[in-house]
Amino acid sequence: SELCKLPAETGWVEFKENNANPKDMGEYLSALSNAAALQGQANGYVVWGVKDMTREVVGTTFHPDKTKVGNEDLVNWLTRLLTPKLHFQFYELPHEEKPVVILEIPRAHGRPVQFQGVEFIRVGSYRQKLKDHPQIEQQLWRVFDATPFEELLAIRHADSADVLSLLDYPSFFELLDKPLPTDRENILAQLAEDRMIARDAAGKWDITNLGAVLFARNLDEFKSLARKAVRIVVYEGKGRLKTIREQVIRKGYAAGFKTLIDHLNALLPRKEVVDHGIRREVPLYPEPAIRELIPNALIHQDFSITGSGPMIEVFSDRLEITNPGEPLVKTDRFLDSPPRSRNETLASFMRRLGVCEERGSGVDKVVAETERYQLPAPLFESPAGFTRAVLFTHRPLRQMDRADRTRACYLHACLRYVARDPMTNSTLRARLGISEPNKAMASRIISDAIKDGFVKPEDPQQGKKYAKYVPFWA
């Protein structure tokens, strides 16, 4: 009934009485999927059993589950000939004792949908080849380029009970420090206001990727996001030959963040210290650094890379946090570059929840914490298609190689530079725990960092006694 109220010129809905020609149907799947994307709709629809001009419900004799093309079921035949694959759905409904069939067609994402290798579009009330309308084709590609991951749909056409079953809505209200409404409609309204869900044309609910990835009770319930759950793997020793423990955090990133941190802390090695005669265990890694790096990995991942998600690997000498997608800025500029995020809506909401830094990447905090703990400098790298941050356990300076030392020197210079207090021999000694009589060692590390192109003298004419050093990019 909601669809029947739409104006006649609506480009993403088609009404028919009985015409159920399979080839026409395939072309409509392409045309209406593309038209829905163009017009900002979650779905397109074909409705059988309704007169096109008058919208009078007359009933239909079309039964999709009984229709075959040759020896093949209609749904299989259509699915096979569509590129990319579409999760379309037929619904058979009685309306005032007259049978009606609705074909719900998800909007196209990323590229136009083809049927038998041809892209179609609705122009007015006509189904046409997209290539014959270059301006519309350009518009459609602009839509694909402009639609962020968070606005795409994880689940379509859910009823209210399903939404509340799939999403951890109490966590939503708790993390936003809002009272939990006592009635279902108010809960749904507030979820919709923050774009976790959206009402569809049939009056049901779509769950957005934003809502699912943040507040899923179980990401396995969302086919397209199941592989985005965070994995924690603990290995024996320094290599990946033997896995001791593996844990998958299946809750959404916001709803499950505390669980994730608690699980990780329980798995991380600790050391025993004696403080005023009292023995206690302290973490080998600074927790504030971990609390910065994990949200960064979640927020900056490339969700278009399917089949892999964020991973935290624990070795005897290091902790590696990896996410799909190469970084948008060079790894050696993480500390000073203005923030750039692939998923700005996700980042913004995580900031609102207080899960990550208000602005910036928080890498300055990570570097500062490793300095405070007198740990080797963190390593940021970009193996093909991924971004990785590595924290190391304590290692004496004599066991660090040249790359470790110059990296520590470079990141220290970056930290001092953004604080407008350039690095000196004295500040580097304090950073690396080098005593004053051994200042020549600090000078050698600075000299190596200059030769390797990481730092430079603040003033090329400066004397050695009061020399200051800045990053290469300063």
N, C-alpha and C positions, 0 to 999 in steps of 0.2 A: 504493500500500500504506500510505503514511503517513496518507492521508485515511481509509482504511477503519478505522484504529485509533481514530479519534475517537469520543467518546461519542455516543449516539443523539440527545441533546438539543442538539447543537452547532447554533447558529442560523445559521451562515454556510456550511454545506455541505448540499447536497441530493443524494440518490442516486436514480437511476431506472434502469429496464431499457430501455424503448424509447420512452416517451412523449416525443415531440419536437415537440409543438404549438408553432408559432412564437410565437403570442400568449402562451402560458404562459411560453415562454422569455424573452420581453421583460419580462414581469412579474417573473420570477426575477432577471433582470439588475438591475432596480431594487431588488428586495427584498434580495438578497444583497449588493449593493454597499453599501446602507445598513446592513445588519446587520453587515457586516465592520467598518465605521467605528465602529458602536456598541460592538462587542466588542474594539476595538483590534487587529484583524487587518489585514494588508496586502491580502488578497484574500478573496473568497468563491469557492465552487466548486459547479458542478453536474457530477455524474459519471454517465454513462450506461453500462449494462452491469453494474451492481451492485444486488443486492436491498437494499431500504431497511432492512428489519428485521434480516436475518441478516448483511448485508455480504458475502454470497456473490457471487463474480465469475461472472456467467453469460454475459457478452458482449452486444453490442447490434448492431442492424441500422441504427442511425442514422449517416449520413455527412453532416456539416455542409457539406462542400464541394460535395456533389451535391444539396443541398436548396434548393428555390426557393419563394418566396412569390409566386404569380402568375408573372410573368416575371422577377422580381427575385431575385438571389442572397440567401440567408438573411442573411449577414453585413451586406450593404449595407442590407437592409430593417431589421434590428435597429438598426444604427448610426443610420439616418435618424430613427428614432422615439424615440431616447434623448436626454434633456436633463439635464445637459450631456453632451457626447460622452464615451464610455468606450472605452479601448483594450483591449477584452476579447480573449481568444484561445482558439481551439479547439485541442486536442491530440488526435490519434488515436494510441492506443498499443495494441500487442498485450500481453495479460497471460495467460501460460500458453496461448497460441494462441487466446485469446478476445478479440475486439476491445473496447476500452474507449475512450470519448470523455470528455475532461475540458474543461469550459468554465471558464477562469480569469477572474475578474471583479475588477478593481481596486476597492478601497474608495472610497467617496464622499469627496470633499474639498470643503470650503467650503459645500456645500448638498446636500440630498438629491437622488438621481438619480430622474428621472421616466421612465416609459414611456407614450407617447401622452398626455402631460400629467398623468399620475397618479403619485404617489409610493407605493411599496410597501415593506413591511417583513416580516420573518419574526417571527411571534409563536408561540413553541413550535415545532410542526412545520407551522404553517399560514402561508400567504402572505396578507397582509391589506393594506388601504389604510392608509397612515400617518396620514391625517387622522382615522381612527376611533380612534386611540390617542394622544391629546394628550400624555400623560405621557412616552411613548416619544419622541414628536416633540421635546419639550422637551429630553430627555436627549441626543438626536442633535444638536440645535443647540448644546448645551453642549460636546459633543465637537468640533464644527467650530470653535467659538470657542477651544478650548483646545489644539488641535494646532498646534505651531509649524512653521514652514517647514522647519526642519532635519530633522524627523522624517518628512516626506513622502518618497515614493520617486521617485528619478530614473530608475532602471531596475529592472525586476522579473525574477525568475526567471532569473538569470544563473548559469552554472556557474562553478566555481572559476577555470578558465583565463580566462574572459571578465572576471571581476572583476580579476584581476591584469594583464590586458591594458588594461583601461579606466582603472584607477587607478595613479597614480605612487607605488606603495607604497614604493620605496626612499627617496623624499623624506619620506614619513610617518615612517619610522624615523630618518632623518638629522636632520630638524628637531626630533624629540623626543629626540634624542641617545640613541637606543636601538640596540643591536646588531641587525642584520638577521638574522632567523631563517633557518636553512638549509633548512627544510622548509615546504611550502605550507600545511599545516594550521595551523602556528603563526603564520604571517603572517596568515591569514584570521582566526584567533582574536583576534589583537591588534587588527586592524581592526574586528572586531565589538565588542570590549570598549570601544572609543572611539566606537561608534555610527556608523562610516563605512559599515558594511554590517550586514545582519541576515538571519538564516536564515529562509526562508519555510516554509510548512506542507508543501511538497513536498520539502523537504530541499535546495533550491537557495538562491541568495543574492539578496537585494534590495540595491541600492546606494542609500543615503539621499541626500537633497539635500545634507546636511552633507558626506558623503564625496565627492560629485561636485564640489560647488562649491569645495572646498578642494584636492582631489588629482586631479582629472581630468587625464589626459594630453592630452585634447583635448575642450573643452566642446561642440564640434560633435557629438560622439557621443551627447550627452544632449539629446534634442529639446527638453525643457521649459527647458533652461538655456543653449541655444546663444547666445541673445541677451544673456546675462549676461557674456560675455567682455569684458574691458576694451579700449576703443578709445583709441588715441592719435592725434590729428590735429594736424598742424602747418600753420599758415596763413601766407601772405605778408602782412606788414603787420599792421594792427590789426583788420581785418575778416575775414569768412568767405567772401569772394568767390573767393579762389584757394587751393586746397589744394596744399601742396608735398609732403606725405608723410602716409600713413596706415598705421597698424600696429595689428593686433589681436592681443592676447596671449591665445591660446586655452587655455593651461594653467589649472588650478585656481588659486585665489587664493593658497593657501599654497605649492603646488609651483612656481608661476610668479612669486612675489613678487620674487625677486632678478632674474629676467629682466626683469620689468616696470620695476623701478628702473633697471637697467642700460640698457635701451632708452631710457627717458625721459631719463636723464642724457646719453646720446649725442645726443639730439635738442635738448636745451635750449641756448640761447645762453650763451656764456661771455664774460668780459672778460679782457683781458690786463693784468696789474699787474707792476710792477718792485719786487722785494723784495730789498734789499741788493745791488742791481746785477744781480740775476737775474730774467729775464722768466719769468713763469708765468701760466697761465690759471686763473681761479677762476670758480666758478658764479655766475650772476646771482641765483639763488634759494638760500636756505639749505636744504641737503639734509635736516636734521632736521625742518624744517617740512613738506617734501614727504613724508617718511616717516611723519608723523602724519596728514596730510590724506588720503592715498590709502587707508590702512586704514580710516579713518573712513568714507569714501565706500563702501567695500566692505561694511563691517559694518552701516551704518545704512540701506542701501538698502531699498526696499520691493519684495520679490521677487514680490509679487502683481501688480505692474505689468508686464505682458508686453510684449515687443516693444522694450524699451530696457534698456540696462545702463549701468554706470559709464563715463564718458567724460572723457578728459584732453585739453584743447585748449591748444595753444601758439601764442601771438600774439607779435608783436615787442615788446609792452610789458607782457604779462601772461600768467599761467598760470591756466586755469580747470579746476576739478575738479568734475564734476557727477554726481549719482546720482539714480535714480528714487525718488520718495517725498518728501513734505514732512517737515520735521524734527518730532520729537516735542516739542521745546522751542523757544521763540522764538529766532530767530537772534541777537538782541541779548543773549541770556542764555547763549550757548554757553560762555563762559569760566568762569562761576561755577556753573552748574546741576549738580546731581548727575546722573551718567550715566543715560540711559534708552536702551535699545536695543530695536529691533524683533526682533533676531535674537540673543538672549542666548547661546544655545549656540555659535553661530558666533563671537561676540565673545569668549566665554570661551576657546574653543580657540585663537583667534588670539593672545590674551594669553599662553596657555600656551606657544605657539611663539615668543613674544618679538617678534611682528610689530607689535604695537600696545601702547599704554599699559596698565599693570597695572590702573589704574582711571581714571575720568574720560575726557574726550574728547581730552586732549592739546592743546586749543586754547590753553591758557596757554603751552605750549611754542612753539606757532606764533607767537603774538603776541610772545613774548620774543625769538625768533629774528629776526623782522622788525625789531624795535627794535635788536637788536645789529648787524644789517646796515644800519641807517639807511634802511630801505625804507618806502614808504607802508604804512599799516595794511592788513592783509588785509580783504577784504569777504566777508561771509557773507550770502547772500540765498536767497530761496525762490520762484523763478518757479513758476507753476502746476504742481503735481504733482512738483516736483523740489527738490533742495537743491544749492546751488552755493557753493564756496569759491574766492576769487580772490586770487592773489598778484601783486603788481605789481613791475616792475623799478624801479630807482632813479629818482627824480624830484625835482628841487630843490623846496624848500618854496614858492618863488614860483610854481611851475607847478601847485601843488595848489589845487583849488577849496575852497570852504567845506566841502562834504560830506567831502572827503578829510581836511581838517584836524580837523574836529570828531570824525570817526570815530577818528582817531589819538589825539585827546585822550581820548575815551570809553574805548577799549580800554586805553590807558595807565593811566587811573584804575582800571579793573577789575583790571588786573594788580597795581597797587600795593595795591589794597584787599584782594585775596585773600592778599597777602603781609603784611597788617596794617601797612602803611607808606604812608599816603595820599599822593596826588599833590599836588605843590606847583608853583608857577611855575618853580622851579629844576629839578625832575625833568622837567617837560614840555620845558623848554629843552634839557636834555641829550638827551631823546628825539628832538627834531626838529632838533637841531643849530643852535639859535638862540644867538647869543652874548649874554653878560651885558648889554652896552650896549643890546641890542634886546629887553630883557625885556618891553617894552610890547606887542610882537607876540605873545608867549606869553599875556599877559593878555587880549588881544583874542580869541585862539582859545578861551581858557577861558570868556570872557564869551559868545561865540557858542554854545559847547557847553551853557552854562547856559540860554540863551534857547531853544535847540532841544530842551531837556529831556533831555540826555544825562548831565550831571553836576550836582552841587549842592554848596554849601559844607558841610564837615563840621559846622561850628557856625554857625548863622545869625547869631550875634553876633560872629563872629571879625573881627579887624582884617585889613587887606589885607597887611600886611608878612609875617605868618607864616601866611597863609591856607592851609588844606588843603582838598582837594576829593575827593569820593567819587562813585561811580556813582549814578544816579537811584534805583536799587532798594535802595540800602544803608540 
